[in-house]
Amino acid sequence: MNIEINTLGLKNAEKFSSICQDYPFQIYLRSGQFCVDPKSMLGVLAIFYSASDPVVLDTNDMDEETTQKFLKDIGQYIKK
């Protein structure tokens, strides 16, 4: 599942990365040709501050139940 994410500064990047670290699944954060691991604070900061294209989170092989919990946890970062 691909989810567009808001890029809202250092504090939000730190919290967002922390939430992602709670999930043992492969998750990817993409923008244009760049792809980083959102569990990496440095990766999240790099993509948040350099992205000129929309930032999209790819939940990859996460099961449906876990995906729903994850979406609830990151709700404030999802672009509406």
Beta strands, then each sheet from edge to edge (+ up, - down):
strand 1: 2-5
strand 2: 28-31
strand 3: 34-36
strand 4: 55-58
sheet 1: 1+ 4- 2+ 3-
end
